Amino acid sequence: MKKRDAQLGMRADIGRRDFIHDVGLAGLGLMLPAGALAEARFLPGAHSDYPPVENGLRGSHPGSFETAHALAREGRAFDAPHMLDEAYDLVVVGGGISGLVSAYEYRKRLGDDARILILENHDDFGGHARRNEFHQGGAMRLAWGGVFNLEYEGFSPAVSEWLTELGVDIDTLISRVDFKYGADGARGPATYFDAESYGRDVLIPGFAFRYGDFAAMAGLVDDVPLDAESVQSLRRFFAADTDVLAGRGADERDRYLSSISYFDFIQKHGGLTREAAELFINTTHGYWGVGTDGLSVTECIDAGLPIMHLLGGGPGIRNRDIGGNVAQFPDGNASIARILVRALIPDVAPGQGAEDIVTARFDYARLDEPSSAVRLRLNATVVSARNEDNGVSVSYVKDGRVLGVRARHCVLACWHSIIPHLCRELPPPQKEALSRQVKRPLVLTNVLLRGSEAADRLGISGAHCPGRMHAYSWLIKGVEAPGYAHEWSDDGAVVMQFWGTVGPPMGEMDIMQWHRAQRAQLLSMSFEDFEREVRTVLNGMLGPAGFDPARDILAITVNRWPHGYAYDYLDLWDPDWPPGQAPHEVARQRRKNIVIANSDAGAGAYTHVAIEQALRAMDELVEMRT
Ligand SMILES: Cc1cc2nc3c(=O)[nH]c(=O)nc-3n(C[C@H](O)[C@H](O)[C@H](O)COP(=O)(O)OP(=O)(O)OC[C@H]3O[C@@H](n4cnc5c(N)ncnc54)[C@H](O)[C@@H]3O)c2cc1C
C-alpha cells in the first residue's frame, strides 16, 4: 500500500518549492537576485555563503539557466551591455574543469601577470564537478554532486603529466578508496523491485544486472516479481553458456553486435520475455545516460552487462570488477576544480596542491576581487562573445543587469549548444555542428541518512531499482583523504546516493529527440517530486529493516543535470564520420580571438577529455600569437 506523504516525512510546509518549474521564468530569472530561487530546506538561515553545503535543488539550480533559455529558446535580445572598467587578457566562459584548465594553462604560458576573468552561470564553480557537503549529522560528510571518478585508463600522456603537475597522484588516490558502488554490503550487490511498479516490494540481495556473479543469478530469480514465464526466461538466460552467433565470421559478428540494441538482442537471442528484458533498460542510465534500448550490444559489454555467456565467452569472463578502474576524491573531481581555483586565486583558501584539498575551507567572497589577476565571477551568464579589432567583447547577465568586458582572447568552455546563440558571427555549418552537441540529462540525488543500520541489517549497501527514476542507489563510505575518513564500520550519518535519469520511454524517438524530451521532463520536476521518489524507495527498500523515512532522513540534495554527459557517438545513432568532419571537430574551430573548449569539443563525457580540449584550445591561442 502507498504510504501517505506525512508517513514518508514530506513536509507540509513546501515554501518556495513551487518556484522551480522551467516555464516562463526567462524574465523572472533576470529580475531576481542571484540564487534567490535556490532552496535550502534543511539548513536554517536559507542561503549560506558557501554553496557546497546548500541542499534542495542543486546541479542546474533555479536561477542558473533562465537567462540562457531566454537567449536560446526564446531568441531574446539583450540590452547593450554596460561596459565595465575592467580589462583582461582572457575571458573564460564556463567555470567547469575545461574552463579552469584553460585559465591555468593560459596563465602558465603568458605569465602570472595575465589578467583572466572566468564567468560561470551557476552559484558554484566546477561545472559538473560539484561538491555536496553535509553537516546535519555531526561530522562532515562529502558526496559527489556530479563527476565521481578520474578514469585514468583513458588518460593521454599529456593529461597524466598535467595532473601530476597539479599534485594529483592516481596510485595514492586508489589506495584510499574502499568503495564498490552498492556492492559493499555483506551480501554484495542487490536489486530492489518496488511495489508501485511490480505489485509488491521485493529486495533480492546478491542479485545484480550489472557486474554481478551472473552464473549465480539463475538461482536467485525465483523471487523476481514477474509472471512465471518471465521468471523462467530469466533463469534460462542467466544459466546459458553458449554462442548464439556460432558460424558467423569475426567481422560479421562485430557488425551485428554494433547494429542491434542490447534490449532487442537479449529478447531475440537470449530468450527473455519483453517484461524480463525491460528490467535491464535502466541499468545503463547513469553509466551512459542512455538505456539498453538505445545502446548496442558492444557498448553494453563495456558497461558490465551479462552477454558474453551468450557469445561463447564462457562463465569465466562474465564478471568484471565493479566500477572499473577509477581513482576518486571524497568529493569527486570537485577536488580537481578546487585545486585549480586555489592555484589561480591563492587568497581563496590556504594551502596548495592535492593533499589537503578535501578539507581546505574556501572563502567564496575572495573569488572575484579586483586586486587579483584572476577573477571568478559566479551567477554570470554570458549572452554574447564577439571578435573586435584587437580582441573580444563579452557580455553577460548578472543580477538582472547586462554587463560587458573586453579582453584580448576568449575561450568558450561552456556547453556547445548555447554557443551559436552567443557567438553569432560563426559560420552556419559551425553553428549547425555546435547545435548537435545535445548533452545527456542525468540526476544524482544525495540523501543524508541518520545511519546505515537498516542497510547493514539487510546485508546491502544499495540496490539497482529497475522500476524507478534513479536506477541505482549506494551508500558512500570508504573514500578517504588526509583529514577526512569515513570507515564502513562508522555507524554515524551517511549519504545514500541515487543515480539515474528521467524520461519518457524511448519508443520511436531518435536519440536527440529523446534527450530533449528528458530535459523537458527533468526541468518540469519540482524538488518535491525527487523528494517523494527517494523517500518512497528508501521506505520500500529499507523499511522492513526498521528504516523510517520520516525519522531517518536528515537532508536531501538533488543534483539535476539537464545538460549532463557530452554527446559521444553511439553505434545505433551515428555514422562513421570522415576524419575532421565529425560534428564536434567542425564545432570547435577557432574564430579569430575566440577558441572553443569543453568536453563537448572532444565528444567525450570525461574529465580527461575536458582537460585535453582546454589544452588544445590554449595551443590554438598560443599559435595565434606567434
Ligand atoms: C552527473 C555526472 C557525472 C559524471 N561523472 C563523470 C565521471 O565519473 N568521470 C568523468 O571523467 N566524467 C564524468 N562526467 C562528465 C563531466 O561532464 C566531465 O568529466 C567534465 O567535468 C566536463 O567538464 P567541462 O568543463 O567540459 O564541462 P562542464 O562541467 O559542463 O562545465 C561547463 C560550464 O560552463 C557553464 N556555462 C554554460 N553556458 C554558460 C554561459 N552562457 N555563461 C557562463 N557559463 C556557462 C556551465 O554551467 C558549466 O558550469 C560526469 C558528468 C555528469 C553530469
PDBQT file of the ligand as one rigid body, heavy atoms in Angstrom, charges set to zero:
ROOT
HETATM    1  C1  LIG A 701      26.339  13.509 -13.127  1.00  0.00    +0.000 C 
HETATM    2  C2  LIG A 701      27.629  13.458 -13.914  1.00  0.00    +0.000 A 
HETATM    3  C3  LIG A 701      28.597  12.536 -13.568  1.00  0.00    +0.000 A 
HETATM    4  C4  LIG A 701      29.789  12.490 -14.270  1.00  0.00    +0.000 A 
HETATM    5  N1  LIG A 701      30.742  11.582 -13.877  1.00  0.00    +0.000 NA
HETATM    6  C5  LIG A 701      31.925  11.555 -14.504  1.00  0.00    +0.000 A 
HETATM    7  C6  LIG A 701      32.967  10.704 -14.036  1.00  0.00    +0.000 A 
HETATM    8  O1  LIG A 701      32.804   9.968 -13.049  1.00  0.00    +0.000 OA
HETATM    9  N2  LIG A 701      34.169  10.748 -14.671  1.00  0.00    +0.000 N 
HETATM   10  C7  LIG A 701      34.398  11.581 -15.730  1.00  0.00    +0.000 A 
HETATM   11  O2  LIG A 701      35.527  11.596 -16.238  1.00  0.00    +0.000 OA
HETATM   12  N3  LIG A 701      33.426  12.390 -16.190  1.00  0.00    +0.000 NA
HETATM   13  C8  LIG A 701      32.202  12.404 -15.615  1.00  0.00    +0.000 A 
HETATM   14  N4  LIG A 701      31.231  13.261 -16.059  1.00  0.00    +0.000 N 
HETATM   15  C9  LIG A 701      31.467  14.077 -17.269  1.00  0.00    +0.000 C 
HETATM   16  C10 LIG A 701      31.834  15.530 -17.000  1.00  0.00    +0.000 C 
HETATM   17  O3  LIG A 701      30.995  16.257 -17.847  1.00  0.00    +0.000 OA
HETATM   18  C11 LIG A 701      33.307  15.796 -17.309  1.00  0.00    +0.000 C 
HETATM   19  O4  LIG A 701      34.126  14.978 -16.513  1.00  0.00    +0.000 OA
HETATM   20  C12 LIG A 701      33.796  17.221 -17.061  1.00  0.00    +0.000 C 
HETATM   21  O5  LIG A 701      33.589  17.598 -15.723  1.00  0.00    +0.000 OA
HETATM   22  C13 LIG A 701      33.212  18.217 -18.016  1.00  0.00    +0.000 C 
HETATM   23  O6  LIG A 701      33.828  19.457 -17.815  1.00  0.00    +0.000 OA
HETATM   24  P1  LIG A 701      33.600  20.652 -18.809  1.00  0.00    +0.000 P 
HETATM   25  O7  LIG A 701      34.322  21.827 -18.284  1.00  0.00    +0.000 OA
HETATM   26  O8  LIG A 701      33.865  20.215 -20.187  1.00  0.00    +0.000 OA
HETATM   27  O9  LIG A 701      32.022  20.928 -18.764  1.00  0.00    +0.000 OA
HETATM   28  P2  LIG A 701      31.073  21.421 -17.545  1.00  0.00    +0.000 P 
HETATM   29  O10 LIG A 701      31.461  20.749 -16.292  1.00  0.00    +0.000 OA
HETATM   30  O11 LIG A 701      29.720  21.222 -18.058  1.00  0.00    +0.000 OA
HETATM   31  O12 LIG A 701      31.404  22.952 -17.431  1.00  0.00    +0.000 OA
HETATM   32  C14 LIG A 701      30.912  23.924 -18.325  1.00  0.00    +0.000 C 
HETATM   33  C15 LIG A 701      30.420  25.099 -17.523  1.00  0.00    +0.000 C 
HETATM   34  O13 LIG A 701      30.028  26.144 -18.413  1.00  0.00    +0.000 OA
HETATM   35  C16 LIG A 701      28.903  26.777 -17.839  1.00  0.00    +0.000 C 
HETATM   36  N5  LIG A 701      28.170  27.537 -18.838  1.00  0.00    +0.000 N 
HETATM   37  C17 LIG A 701      27.373  27.091 -19.831  1.00  0.00    +0.000 A 
HETATM   38  N6  LIG A 701      26.862  28.109 -20.534  1.00  0.00    +0.000 NA
HETATM   39  C18 LIG A 701      27.332  29.254 -19.948  1.00  0.00    +0.000 A 
HETATM   40  C19 LIG A 701      27.144  30.633 -20.220  1.00  0.00    +0.000 A 
HETATM   41  N7  LIG A 701      26.397  31.040 -21.236  1.00  0.00    +0.000 N 
HETATM   42  N8  LIG A 701      27.740  31.512 -19.402  1.00  0.00    +0.000 NA
HETATM   43  C20 LIG A 701      28.513  31.111 -18.361  1.00  0.00    +0.000 A 
HETATM   44  N9  LIG A 701      28.746  29.806 -18.090  1.00  0.00    +0.000 NA
HETATM   45  C21 LIG A 701      28.159  28.890 -18.875  1.00  0.00    +0.000 A 
HETATM   46  C22 LIG A 701      28.099  25.591 -17.329  1.00  0.00    +0.000 C 
HETATM   47  O14 LIG A 701      27.119  25.953 -16.408  1.00  0.00    +0.000 OA
HETATM   48  C23 LIG A 701      29.194  24.750 -16.700  1.00  0.00    +0.000 C 
HETATM   49  O15 LIG A 701      29.390  25.095 -15.359  1.00  0.00    +0.000 OA
HETATM   50  C24 LIG A 701      30.021  13.354 -15.374  1.00  0.00    +0.000 A 
HETATM   51  C25 LIG A 701      29.028  14.273 -15.730  1.00  0.00    +0.000 A 
HETATM   52  C26 LIG A 701      27.853  14.328 -15.009  1.00  0.00    +0.000 A 
HETATM   53  C27 LIG A 701      26.801  15.325 -15.414  1.00  0.00    +0.000 C 
ENDROOT
TORSDOF 0
